């Protein structure tokens, strides 16, 4: 005797949000909640990630302006190991 395959139920974002809130307030584990509602745990977790709290953008920080200085020279020294040292200098 063959069973007829279960049809997938398409849920909207609002319906998933409702299910997530119900599970959070139910006191049940995700597995128990999903088994009782006929929802896969993977789908519930996927939607929790999708609909979870978005991180707020970092607040704007005013850094001010830097005083313009005349270009100066630079020195770079790279120790390449085995007694080899590369020195670059701009005056």
C-alpha positions as CSV (number, residue, x, y, z in Angstrom):
1,X,0.0,0.0,0.0
2,X,1.6,3.3,-1.0
3,X,1.0,6.5,0.8
4,X,0.2,9.7,-1.1
5,X,3.0,12.2,-0.8
6,X,2.4,15.1,1.5
7,X,2.0,18.4,-0.3
8,X,4.2,21.2,0.7
9,X,2.4,24.1,2.2
10,X,3.7,27.5,1.1
11,X,3.7,30.0,3.9
12,X,4.1,33.8,3.6
13,X,6.7,35.8,5.5
14,X,4.0,36.8,8.0
15,X,3.0,33.3,8.6
16,X,6.6,32.2,9.3
17,X,7.0,35.2,11.6
18,X,3.9,34.1,13.5
19,X,5.2,30.5,13.7
20,X,8.6,31.7,15.0
21,X,6.9,33.8,17.7
22,X,4.6,31.0,18.7
23,X,7.5,28.6,19.1
24,X,9.4,31.2,21.2
25,X,6.5,31.5,23.6
26,X,5.4,27.9,23.5
27,X,8.0,26.6,25.9
28,X,8.5,23.6,23.5
29,X,11.7,22.6,21.9
30,X,12.0,23.4,18.2
31,X,11.7,19.7,17.4
32,X,8.5,19.2,19.4
33,X,6.9,22.4,18.1
34,X,7.7,21.5,14.5
35,X,6.5,17.9,14.9
36,X,3.2,19.2,16.3
37,X,2.7,21.7,13.5
38,X,4.0,19.6,10.6
39,X,6.9,21.9,9.9
40,X,10.5,20.9,9.3
41,X,13.0,22.1,11.9
42,X,15.4,23.1,9.1
43,X,12.7,25.4,7.6
44,X,11.9,27.0,10.9
45,X,15.6,27.6,11.6
46,X,16.1,29.0,8.1
47,X,13.2,31.4,8.5
48,X,14.4,32.4,11.9
49,X,17.7,33.4,10.3
50,X,16.0,35.2,7.5
51,X,13.6,37.2,9.7
52,X,15.8,37.6,12.7
53,X,16.8,41.0,14.0
54,X,18.9,43.0,11.5
55,X,22.0,44.6,12.9
56,X,21.6,48.4,13.1
57,X,24.0,50.4,11.0
58,X,26.9,51.9,13.0
59,X,26.3,55.5,14.1
60,X,28.0,58.2,12.2
61,X,31.2,59.4,13.8
62,X,32.6,62.8,12.9
63,X,36.4,62.6,12.6
64,X,37.0,66.2,11.8
65,X,39.6,67.4,9.4
66,X,43.4,66.9,9.4
67,X,45.8,69.8,9.0
68,X,47.5,69.6,5.7
69,X,51.2,69.0,6.0
70,X,54.0,69.2,3.5
71,X,55.0,65.8,2.2
72,X,57.8,64.3,4.1
73,X,60.2,61.5,3.3
74,X,59.8,57.9,4.5
75,X,61.9,55.0,5.5
76,X,60.9,51.4,5.0
77,X,63.0,48.5,6.3
78,X,62.2,44.9,5.5
79,X,64.0,42.1,7.2
80,X,64.0,39.2,4.7
81,X,65.8,36.8,7.0
82,X,69.1,35.0,6.7
83,X,70.9,38.4,7.2
84,X,69.2,40.1,4.3
85,X,67.7,43.5,5.0
86,X,66.0,45.7,2.3
87,X,66.0,49.4,3.1
88,X,64.0,52.0,1.1
89,X,64.2,55.7,1.8
90,X,62.6,58.7,0.3
91,X,63.9,62.1,1.3
